[in-house]
Structures are given as C-alpha cells and as structure tokens.
C-alpha cells in the first residue's frame, strides 16, 4: 500500500479534470495540439514545509502550448478543482506553482496499513514479477576479498532486497573468473611457492606480476602436506593445473564462507570456465563476425568498437588463439539475457570499469540483444580511516585489509549499514572509530536504539496492563502534535522510498530513510509522553510506537541487520 502514490494519483486526476473544465468554461483556450496532460502532471514534496505537502509545476509546462502566463493557467486550474477529503487548502505561489496542503486524516491510514502488513509494509508491485539478475562482488578467486568487494557486497545484496520489496523476481549471482590470464598468473605464483617450499627460495624465480600474498604460500604448504614432492618431476603445465585445481576450490570455499558471515547468499555461482567448455565464447565471437563486427589484424581477432561509435577497438582473440576476458564476458551476458532470458541484468562494477560499460552494451546490440536490458552500477572506492588517518591497503604485498579482517574489528551490522550510507557513485570514507562507538553518533546504533527503546516502552507498559490495541480500538485523530504528525508522515513515505530506491538502483535511500525515521521517533519520544492521564491518547501513542518499531524492524530485516530488543 503506497499512501503517498495513491494521493498523488488522485490529486493528479483532480488537476486533469480541473484543466478540462477550465477549457470548457473558456478560462483556457483549446490547445492547438492534443497531448496527455495527466502524463505531464508531477507532484513533488517541497523541501520547505511552508510550500505545502505537494507542489505541482503543471502551469509552467502548459504555458508554451497554451500561450498563456503560467499564473493565469494555475488560477484557472485551481478555480475548477473539486473538493478532496484530504486537501485542506490549495495555494498558488511564485510564477505559478500550485501548492497542496493536506489534512492529517490521510496520515492515520498508515497505522492500519502497518497493522495489516506487519514487516512487509512498504512492499509494492512496481516490478510485477519481472525477472532481474543482479551480479555483484564477483571477486577474483585468486585471493581474499578487499574493501571494494565488501562495499559491492553490501550494495548488491541490499539492492537485490530493495528490488524484491518492489515486486521484482530477483536472482543473486556470483561470476567466478576461473579462466584466463588471472588464473594463469595464479598458477605460476603457486608453482613458484611450491618449488621454493620444497627446494629453497633460490630454486624458483617468483613472477614479478605474481600474487605475493601469504595465502599463496599457505596454499603451497597445504598442498605439500597432501601431495609432498610428487609434482616436482611433473611438467610445468601438469604441476600448475594440480595446484590451481586445489587452491582455486579452497579460495572459492573461503569466498562462500566470508560472504556467508557477511549474510550474503547467492542463488547462482556461475563459472567462467563453463562458457569456454560449452563453446559459448566461440559462438559469441562467431555471431559478432557474422554480423560484421569483427576483423583480423596482426594475427588477432578484434571487435570493431569504432563501428559502434566508440573510440577504441578491443581484442577478442589473442595472437596465441586464446580468447580474452572481454570475449568471455560478452558470452556471459548473452547467457544472462538470451540463454537464461532474464528481463534485466544489473552488474555492480568498480568505477575503474567505466570504459567497459559502453563496449559491453555495444556488444549486446551487435548480437541483437537490446542493450537497455543491461544496466551497470558503478561503485566508487572505499577509504578506511582510523584516528583521522587513512588506513592503507595493498593487495599485492599481502597486507591488504580483507573483508574477514574488517569483520573482526566491526560488527556485521555496522559493515553492511556503513557501506550502504552513500550512493554507489560516491566515494566512501569508512570511519573505523565511529563504527565501534555505542552512541547516537554511530548511525546504525542510533537506528537500532530507536527499535530497542520502542520495545522497552511496550514491555514496560505491558507490565502495567497497558497493551498495544488494534487500530479499530484507538482514536488516531488524537495524534495532533507536530512531532506525532511528522512521524506519521515519515511512516507514510516508506513505500515511495522503496519505489524510488528500486528505480534508481540506490539502496542507500533506504539506509538514509531508516536514520530519518529514527530521528522522527526520537523527536516524538522527547516531546510527547507515551503514558499520560488521558488513556485514549496513551493508546494512540502506544500504537504509533508499535507501528514505528514494526517498520524499523522490517527495514533492518531487508538490509539484513539485527533489530535488538534491548541495548
């Protein structure tokens, strides 16, 4: 139930009817061309409360086609508006803005909606069951997850939850890069450490561009415990294949374990290697060739990106005959959108992949797939800070702060909440000092404390024989204080926030909303005594507390964050 959206729709129809009446009465001339006025009507919530609950600029939009001053159009529309049970007054402001001021009556409906829906309040049917696949994290399985992966995990998982709440059929997917150059480098690194462990550091030169982390050495040691020096006499290829086969599965298990601790569980773990084994990569290249988008040069096969209107062409097959990662990625997206027929594929990528977006969309168009069915959310970097100083990370030196390390220092609740406090396209400073504070300065503590406080109020009054009544048993019209009305308004906004967050692919809106809701509750609590001499008012306020607690609990559940009853 979206109370705000329902109000907007009904007021929009009122404006359309008033416009038609103004034409019939001659206050507005018949326009030269036909156009759908209802589609032009947009109601916004003004930042300044003095401008009403909704503001509409339809008069400005109609000024040119009607050849009239906006204010005259606004006056004609307002003069012909029918009465609405939830509208207290309508005013014209400035050049022709129409401002609507609502009564409090509509606000009370939210208490009944929350009572009926419980923690499902806020769910809407925007997606109508549309199949959406969200691929996120997809960390290189050659090493542990870093801070970028941690942020991508929280963003992707919460985006998936938001879209589920908005009525989409969502699949969470992890793409395992278990083929190509990275795996070759992984194998060479493991091979060097294996030989060094058995024959000494000077027995094998470590590749300059190899993986220097301690995890590589640990894998080699564990491999030796199982196989000893069995592979010393094998060919380099056989030795690397055995080491990769062992270590890669270990790393994938570590990824699943770490992500599980982080409360992320995927529906599908998709291996890049299956695309090569099935011939899907070759098929994708053949298809691009058939459609005239490839050419050969210097023994390599290239994708003609310039033909797509882009600046730079890309290699699909190297001179040695091995397809590039980009070629496999094209095959993977064909698999998503055609083979498995998802209506929409959303990828969460690091901002350093921005140049890859246009090429991948171009490749989809080149094979005959609508590129609008692929969306990419680009995510900016994370900076960890402690004592005001940046905590440096270096994956290649083995001194990187991993997701596992972070979760030893801060709670899972804090990590998931903090990583979702900024839009994906914004840089994020993760303050480790703030993350461990148990005070209102810490936003996740602040929200959780609001829930715990509500639970305490309900529990304390219950001991006195005062329990939460059903909506039919209370008089919500007694809630007239400004802080009460503001809290009710904030509760009404959740379905619209879900809608906007789903449309914009920005789960940070919901994190921000939870802070705003907690603020509205704390403000109400500080200005209004829940228990008073007027029992009817006590019942109404206790119901408001209970419904607020239900909504906070539902939001935290959506974000996979605990909602403690005591703190």
C-alpha positions in Angstrom: 0.0 0.0 0.0 1.6 3.3 -1.2 -0.5 6.0 0.5 1.7 8.8 -1.0 1.5 7.4 -4.5 -2.3 6.9 -4.2 -2.7 10.5 -3.1 -0.5 11.8 -5.9 -2.6 9.8 -8.4 -6.0 11.1 -7.1 -4.7 14.7 -7.0 -3.3 14.3 -10.5 -6.7 13.2 -11.7 -8.3 16.2 -10.0 -5.8 18.6 -11.8 -6.6 16.9 -15.1 -10.4 17.2 -14.5 -10.0 20.9 -13.5 -7.9 21.6 -16.6 -10.6 20.1 -18.8 -13.3 22.1 -17.0 -11.3 25.3 -17.5 -11.2 24.7 -21.2 -15.0 24.0 -21.3 -15.6 27.3 -19.4 -13.4 29.2 -21.7 -10.9 30.2 -19.0 -8.2 28.4 -21.0 -8.3 28.2 -24.8 -8.3 24.8 -26.6 -4.7 24.0 -27.4 -3.6 23.7 -31.0 -2.4 20.1 -30.4 -3.6 17.2 -28.4 -1.3 15.9 -25.6 -1.8 13.8 -22.5 -1.9 16.3 -19.6 -2.0 13.6 -17.0 1.4 12.3 -18.0 2.8 15.8 -17.6 1.5 16.2 -14.0 4.2 15.6 -11.5 3.7 16.2 -7.8 6.8 16.8 -5.7 7.2 17.0 -1.9 8.7 20.5 -1.2 11.8 20.8 0.9 10.2 23.8 2.6 7.2 22.7 4.6 5.7 26.2 4.1 5.1 25.3 0.5 2.7 22.6 1.4 2.7 18.8 1.3 2.8 18.6 -2.5 3.8 21.1 -5.2 3.0 21.0 -8.9 4.5 23.0 -11.8 2.0 21.9 -14.5 1.1 25.6 -15.2 4.7 26.3 -16.2 4.7 23.3 -18.5 1.5 24.3 -20.2 2.5 28.0 -20.7 4.1 27.5 -24.1 1.5 25.2 -25.7 -1.4 27.3 -24.3 0.4 30.6 -25.0 -0.7 31.9 -21.6 1.2 33.2 -18.5 1.7 30.3 -16.0 0.0 32.1 -13.2 -3.2 32.6 -15.2 -3.2 28.8 -16.1 -2.7 28.0 -12.4 -5.6 30.2 -11.4 -7.9 28.6 -13.9 -7.0 25.1 -12.7 -7.3 26.0 -9.0 -10.7 27.7 -9.7 -12.0 24.4 -11.1 -10.6 21.9 -8.6 -13.1 19.7 -6.9 -13.1 19.2 -3.2 -10.9 16.4 -1.8 -11.4 14.9 1.7 -7.6 15.0 2.3 -6.9 18.5 1.0 -7.2 21.4 3.5 -6.3 24.2 1.1 -4.6 25.0 -2.3 -2.4 28.0 -3.0 -0.7 29.5 -6.0 2.9 30.6 -5.4 5.5 32.4 -7.4 5.2 32.3 -11.1 2.5 29.6 -11.0 3.3 26.7 -8.6 0.2 25.0 -7.3 0.8 24.0 -3.6 -1.5 21.5 -1.9 -1.8 21.4 1.9 -3.3 18.2 3.2 -5.3 17.4 6.3 -4.0 15.0 8.9 -6.7 12.4 8.1 -4.7 10.5 5.4 -1.8 10.1 7.8 -3.8 7.9 10.2 -4.4 5.3 7.4 -0.7 4.2 7.7 -1.3 2.8 11.2 -3.9 0.4 9.8 -1.7 -0.5 6.8 1.3 -1.4 9.1 -1.0 -3.4 11.4 -2.3 -5.4 8.4 1.1 -5.9 6.6 3.5 -6.1 9.6 7.2 -6.1 8.5 6.0 -6.5 4.9 4.7 -2.9 5.0 6.5 -1.0 2.2 6.3 -3.8 -0.3 4.9 -2.7 -3.7 4.3 -4.3 -7.1 6.4 -2.0 -9.2 8.3 -4.9 -10.8 5.3 -7.1 -11.5 7.4 -10.2 -11.3 9.9 -9.1 -13.8 13.0 -11.4 -13.8 16.1 -9.5 -12.7 19.6 -10.9 -12.2 22.0 -8.9 -10.1 25.6 -9.9 -10.4 27.8 -8.4 -7.7 31.2 -8.8 -5.9 32.5 -11.5 -8.4 35.8 -11.1 -6.7 38.8 -12.6 -8.3 39.1 -16.1 -6.8 42.9 -15.9 -6.8 42.9 -14.1 -3.4 40.8 -12.8 -0.4 38.2 -10.1 -0.7 39.2 -6.5 -0.3 37.2 -3.4 0.7 35.8 -2.8 -2.7 34.4 -6.2 -2.7 33.0 -5.6 0.8 31.2 -2.4 -0.4 30.0 -4.1 -3.6 28.6 -7.0 -1.5 26.5 -4.7 0.7 25.4 -2.6 -2.2 24.5 -5.5 -4.4 22.7 -7.6 -1.7 20.7 -4.6 -0.4 19.8 -3.6 -4.0 18.5 -7.1 -4.5 16.4 -6.9 -1.3 15.0 -3.5 -2.3 14.0 -4.8 -5.7 12.4 -7.8 -4.2 10.4 -5.5 -1.9 9.4 -3.6 -5.1 8.0 -6.7 -6.7 10.8 -8.0 -8.9 11.8 -11.7 -9.1 15.5 -11.3 -8.2 18.4 -13.7 -8.7 21.7 -13.0 -6.9 24.7 -14.3 -8.9 28.5 -14.5 -8.4 30.6 -14.8 -11.5 33.7 -16.9 -10.8 36.6 -15.8 -13.0 38.2 -19.3 -13.1 39.8 -18.9 -16.6 42.1 -16.6 -18.4 45.2 -14.6 -17.5 44.4 -14.2 -13.8 44.3 -18.0 -13.4 47.5 -18.4 -15.4 49.2 -15.9 -13.1 47.7 -17.7 -10.1 49.1 -21.0 -11.3 52.6 -19.5 -11.8 52.6 -18.0 -8.4 51.5 -21.2 -6.7 54.1 -23.2 -8.7 56.9 -20.9 -7.7 56.0 -21.1 -4.0 55.6 -24.9 -4.2 59.1 -25.3 -5.6 60.5 -22.8 -3.1 59.0 -24.6 -0.2 60.5 -27.8 -1.3 63.9 -26.7 -2.6 64.5 -23.3 -1.2 63.8 -19.7 -2.1 66.5 -19.6 -4.9 65.1 -22.7 -6.6 62.5 -20.8 -8.5 62.1 -17.2 -9.5 58.8 -15.7 -8.4 56.9 -14.0 -11.3 57.2 -10.2 -11.0 53.5 -9.8 -11.6 52.5 -12.7 -9.5 50.4 -12.8 -6.3 52.7 -12.0 -3.4 50.2 -12.6 -0.6 50.8 -15.0 2.3 47.7 -17.0 1.1 49.7 -18.3 -1.9 52.5 -19.6 0.3 49.9 -21.2 2.7 48.2 -23.0 -0.2 51.6 -24.3 -1.3 52.3 -25.6 2.2 48.9 -27.3 2.5 49.3 -28.8 -1.0 52.7 -30.3 0.1 51.1 -31.9 3.2 48.8 -33.8 0.9 51.0 -34.5 -2.2 54.5 -34.0 -1.0 57.1 -33.6 -3.8 55.0 -35.7 -6.2 54.7 -32.8 -8.7 58.3 -31.7 -8.8 59.1 -34.1 -11.6 55.9 -33.3 -13.5 55.7 -30.9 -16.4 55.1 -27.3 -15.5 51.6 -27.4 -17.0 50.6 -30.5 -15.1 52.1 -29.0 -11.9 50.2 -25.7 -12.3 47.0 -27.4 -13.2 47.1 -29.6 -10.0 48.0 -26.6 -7.8 45.2 -24.4 -9.3 42.7 -27.2 -9.0 43.5 -27.5 -5.3 43.9 -23.8 -4.4 41.0 -22.4 -6.5 38.4 -24.6 -4.8 39.8 -23.6 -1.5 39.5 -19.9 -2.4 36.0 -20.3 -3.6 35.1 -22.0 -0.4 36.7 -19.1 1.5 34.7 -16.7 -0.6 31.4 -18.5 0.2 32.3 -18.7 3.9 33.3 -15.0 4.2 30.2 -13.9 2.2 28.0 -16.1 4.3 29.4 -14.5 7.5 28.5 -11.2 5.8 24.9 -12.5 5.3 25.2 -12.7 1.6 23.9 -15.9 0.0 23.9 -16.3 -3.8 21.3 -18.2 -5.8 23.9 -19.0 -8.5 27.7 -19.3 -8.6 28.5 -19.2 -12.3 31.9 -20.3 -13.5 33.6 -18.6 -16.5 35.2 -21.9 -17.4 31.8 -23.3 -18.4 31.5 -20.7 -21.1 34.7 -21.9 -22.7 33.9 -25.6 -22.2 30.4 -25.3 -23.8 31.7 -23.4 -26.8 29.6 -20.3 -25.8 32.7 -18.0 -26.1 33.4 -19.2 -29.6 29.7 -18.9 -30.5 29.6 -15.3 -29.3 32.7 -14.4 -31.4 31.2 -16.2 -34.5 28.0 -14.3 -34.0 29.8 -10.9 -33.9 31.7 -11.9 -37.0 28.6 -12.9 -38.8 27.0 -9.6 -38.0 30.1 -7.7 -39.4 31.6 -6.5 -36.1 35.0 -8.3 -36.1 38.1 -8.1 -38.2 41.6 -9.7 -38.1 44.8 -7.8 -37.6 48.3 -9.0 -36.6 47.0 -12.5 -36.0 44.4 -11.4 -33.5 40.6 -11.1 -33.8 39.3 -7.6 -32.9 35.9 -6.3 -32.0 35.1 -3.2 -34.2 34.0 -0.8 -31.4 34.6 2.2 -33.7 31.8 0.8 -35.9 29.6 1.1 -32.7 30.5 4.7 -32.4 33.2 4.1 -29.7 36.8 5.4 -29.7 38.8 2.2 -29.3 38.6 -1.3 -30.7 39.1 -4.3 -28.4 40.8 -7.7 -28.8 38.6 -10.7 -28.7 41.1 -13.5 -29.5 44.8 -13.0 -28.9 47.6 -13.9 -31.4 48.0 -17.2 -29.5 44.4 -18.1 -30.2 43.2 -17.7 -26.6 40.0 -15.6 -26.2 40.3 -12.5 -24.0 38.4 -11.9 -20.7 36.2 -9.4 -22.7 35.2 -12.1 -25.2 34.1 -14.4 -22.3 32.3 -11.5 -20.7 30.3 -11.0 -23.9 29.4 -14.7 -23.9 28.4 -14.4 -20.2 26.0 -11.6 -20.9 24.5 -13.4 -23.9 23.9 -16.3 -21.4 22.2 -14.0 -18.9 19.9 -12.1 -21.3 19.3 -14.8 -24.0 20.0 -18.3 -22.8 18.5 -17.8 -19.3 16.3 -15.0 -20.6 16.4 -12.5 -17.7 14.4 -9.4 -18.4 17.1 -7.3 -16.9 20.7 -7.9 -15.9 22.3 -5.5 -13.4 26.1 -5.6 -12.8 27.8 -3.9 -9.9 31.3 -2.9 -11.0 34.1 -0.9 -9.7 34.4 2.7 -11.1 37.6 1.6 -12.9 35.5 -0.4 -15.3 33.5 2.6 -16.6 35.1 2.3 -20.1 33.9 -1.2 -20.3 30.2 -0.3 -19.9 29.7 1.2 -23.4 31.7 -1.6 -25.0 29.6 -4.3 -23.4 26.3 -2.5 -24.3 27.6 -2.1 -27.8 28.4 -5.8 -28.0 24.9 -6.7 -26.9 23.4 -4.5 -29.6 25.8 -6.1 -32.1 24.5 -9.6 -31.4 20.9 -8.4 -31.5 20.1 -8.0 -27.8 18.5 -4.8 -26.5 21.4 -3.1 -24.6 18.8 -1.4 -22.3 18.3 -4.8 -20.8 21.8 -4.5 -19.3 22.5 -2.0 -16.6 25.8 -1.3 -14.8 26.0 0.3 -11.4 29.5 1.8 -11.0 30.8 1.9 -7.5 33.5 4.3 -6.2 36.4 3.4 -3.9 36.4 3.0 -0.1 38.8 4.6 2.2 39.3 3.2 5.7 40.2 5.8 8.3 41.3 5.4 11.9 42.3 8.4 14.2 41.7 10.6 11.3 44.4 8.9 9.2 43.8 6.7 6.1 44.5 3.0 6.7 46.5 2.0 3.6 45.7 -1.2 1.7 48.0 -3.1 -0.6 46.6 -6.4 -2.0 49.8 -7.3 -3.8 52.0 -7.1 -0.7 49.7 -9.3 1.3 49.0 -6.5 3.8 45.6 -5.7 2.4 42.7 -5.3 4.9 40.3 -8.0 3.8 36.6 -8.4 4.5 37.5 -11.0 7.0 39.8 -8.6 8.8 37.2 -5.9 8.8 34.6 -8.1 10.4 37.0 -8.9 13.2 37.1 -5.1 14.1 33.5 -4.1 13.5 30.1 -5.9 13.6 28.4 -7.2 10.5 25.5 -4.8 11.2 27.9 -1.8 11.1 29.7 -3.0 8.0 26.5 -3.6 6.0 25.0 -0.3 7.2 28.1 1.9 6.6 28.8 0.5 3.1 25.2 1.5 2.2 25.3 5.0 3.6 26.4 6.6 0.3 25.2 6.2 -3.3 27.3 3.8 -5.3 28.8 6.6 -7.3 30.1 8.5 -4.3 33.4 7.9 -2.6 33.0 6.4 0.9 35.1 7.1 3.9 34.6 4.2 6.4 35.4 5.6 9.9 36.6 2.7 12.0 36.5 4.7 15.2 32.9 5.8 14.6 32.0 2.2 13.6 32.7 0.9 17.1 31.0 3.7 19.1 27.9 2.9 21.1 26.3 6.3 20.9 23.9 8.3 18.7 26.9 9.4 16.6 27.0 5.9 15.2 24.1 5.8 12.7 23.4 2.1 12.9 23.5 2.2 16.7 21.1 5.2 16.5 18.6 3.3 14.4 18.9 0.1 16.5 18.5 2.1 19.7 15.2 3.5 18.4 13.9 0.0 18.0 15.2 -1.1 21.4 13.6 1.9 23.0 10.2 1.1 21.4 10.5 -2.5 22.6 11.3 -1.2 26.1 8.2 1.2 26.1 5.9 -1.7 25.0 7.3 -4.1 27.6 7.2 -1.6 30.5 3.6 -0.6 29.8 2.6 -4.2 29.3 3.7 -4.9 32.9 1.3 -2.2 33.9 -1.5 -3.8 32.0 -1.4 -1.3 29.1 -1.0 -3.3 25.8 -1.0 -2.3 22.2 -4.5 -2.1 20.9 -5.8 -2.8 17.3 -6.4 0.1 15.0 -10.2 -0.3 15.4 -9.8 0.2 19.2 -7.9 3.5 19.1 -8.7 7.1 18.2 -5.8 8.1 15.9 -7.2 11.6 15.5 -5.9 12.4 18.9 -2.4 12.4 17.4 -2.2 16.1 16.6 1.2 17.2 18.0 3.7 18.3 15.3 6.2 15.5 16.2 3.4 12.9 16.0 2.3 14.1 12.6 5.9 14.2 11.3 6.5 10.6 12.5 3.3 9.6 10.8 4.4 11.3 7.6 7.7 9.6 7.7 6.0 6.2 8.1 3.8 7.0 5.0 6.9 7.6 2.9 8.4 4.1 3.1 6.6 2.6 0.0 7.6 5.6 -2.1 11.2 5.4 -0.8 11.2 1.7 -1.9 9.9 2.7 -5.3 12.5 5.4 -5.8 15.3 3.2 -4.5 14.3 0.4 -6.8 14.0 2.7 -9.9 17.4 4.4 -9.2 19.1 1.2 -8.1 20.2 3.1 -4.9 19.7 1.1 -1.7 21.4 4.0 0.2 18.0 5.7 0.1 16.6 3.1 2.5 19.5 3.4 4.9 19.0 7.2 4.9 15.3 6.7 5.4 15.9 4.5 8.4 18.0 7.2 10.0 15.3 9.8 9.3 12.7 7.6 10.7 14.7 7.0 13.9 15.2 10.8 14.2 11.5 11.4 13.8 10.8 8.8 16.5 13.4 10.2 19.0 11.9 13.6 18.4 8.4 12.3 19.1 9.6 10.5 22.2 11.4 13.6 23.6 8.4 15.8 23.1 5.4 13.5 23.9 4.8 11.3 26.9 3.6 8.0 25.7 1.8 7.3 29.0 -0.4 10.1 30.3 -3.6 10.7 32.2 -5.6 10.5 29.0 -5.8 6.7 28.4 -7.2 7.2 24.9 -4.2 9.3 24.0 -1.9 6.8 25.6 -3.4 4.0 23.5 -3.0 6.1 20.3 0.7 7.0 21.1 1.5 3.4 22.0 0.1 2.2 18.7 2.2 4.8 16.9 5.3 3.5 18.8 4.4 -0.1 17.9 3.9 0.6 14.2 7.2 2.6 14.1 9.0 -0.4 15.7 7.5 -2.7 13.1 8.7 -0.5 10.3 12.2 -0.2 11.7 12.4 -3.9 12.2 11.2 -4.5 8.6 13.8 -2.1 7.2 16.6 -3.7 9.2 15.4 -7.1 8.1 15.5 -6.0 4.5 19.1 -4.8 5.0 20.0 -8.0 6.9 20.8 -6.0 10.0 19.7 -7.1 13.5 16.9 -5.3 15.3 17.8 -5.8 19.0 15.1 -5.5 21.6 17.5 -4.5 24.4 20.6 -2.3 24.2 
